[in-house]
Amino acid sequence: MAEKPRMGEAGKRGPAVRSDCWIGVEIRTAGGIRIDLQSKVAGMYGDRIVSLMKEGCEALGIAHATVTVDDQGALPFTLAARLETAVRRAGHDPASPFLLPLKDHCTYGARPERLRRSRLYLPGNEPKFTINAGLHGPDGLILDLEDSVAPSEKDAARCLVRNALRAVDFYGSERMVRINQGERGLEDLEWIVPHNVHLVLIPKVEDPGQVVAVADRIAAISRASGRSEPVLLMPIIESALGAWKAYEIAASCDEVVALAIGLEDYTADIGTQRTLEGRESFWARCQVVNGAKAAGVQPIDTVFSDVDDMEGLRASVVEAKSLGFVGKGCIHPRQIPVVHEAMAPDAAEIDKAKRIVLAFEEAERQGLGVVSLGSKMIDAPVVKRAQTTVAMALEIGLLEADWREPGFGD
């Protein structure tokens, strides 16, 4: 009796779909590769799509199959991901993945000390949101494999996120991925670590051992893949136990550069509702700020969920900044400029910081152990805060590199 064809499918189809595709694969025992293509861009790119499908089948070890493509303007990285997912769902375990060449704009490195004022969450299984997200200028772009992806689509999201890391221009934003919890999250790392992910967000952390497990798996994958650059980590505190252990988590390993809080899960964990006033989460947010600061990493605030309330967002960022947070989560691109503006030092803060830094530098030149500004003595923590303000103003363009003009502050 002839062996029945094995079938798998992946992606989305229909007139409302954009920048995505649906691919069905029927693996056979004979007949070669047949491509059945329906595409809104067939006139311009049809031959290229057919060639890509054939190339993908060869890379995945498929010699005989019917590949049906319903394309709504998907880019090559999406087409390749949907094909690979469909092949895997057909029961074929390829010896190697179908990887398109790594683009030059995907090769820049990470900086542990960089600004993380904004991080924009992008569902890992929605390529239409990923393609141009970097144009909005967030400090970080998060390709999400966790809460925004349905359990049935976790495998597809892995393929898409891996391919996006190799193809999409993030325009200098930090290249972040939020993995899943537990063992599934450790398996996620196999798909992203070799492809220049900069930072991994670890959800629902309640114990430093969870962070160490991720760091250890990353180290093993890095050794096997030849990666030499470190992968940075941002644990997310989302429960009462996690908040209680904030410092231990933040200090769990050298790769941790930031500690974030997620309030939707935290408020559910303590059995209350999240409010705009935030009284129910004040203690937890202070725990995260103090734990992060004590460990020498950046404290990052939760997302603001109302994408239409810009004034509410601005007030939330101002409050977060007053508590000591240095960043805020974003779920829509329109939130990014508001976050950046509210997180930035104002003109008075910059002017004061400049005067303190100049006074400190003058005291150093004179070999003085005490820094004074006019008749007021300046403590070391005040100098450090001023230096941080000046550094941020320089980085975001609010201060010129040659700001130390002669005679300033006399």
JOQUI-V522276 format. One record per helix or strand of 2 or more residues. SS is the DSSP state (A for helix, B for strand). FROM is the first residue (numbers start at 1). LEN is the number of residues. Records with the same first field share a line. If there is no record, write none. Layout:
SS=FROM-LEN, FROM-LEN
This chain:
B=6-6, 20-8, 33-7, 65-9, 118-6, 140-5, 174-5, 199-4, 232-6, 256-6, 298-6, 327-4, 371-3, 376-3
A=42-18, 76-14, 104-3, 127-4, 133-4, 151-17, 182-14, 208-18, 240-5, 246-5, 263-7, 279-17, 310-14, 334-10, 347-19, 380-16
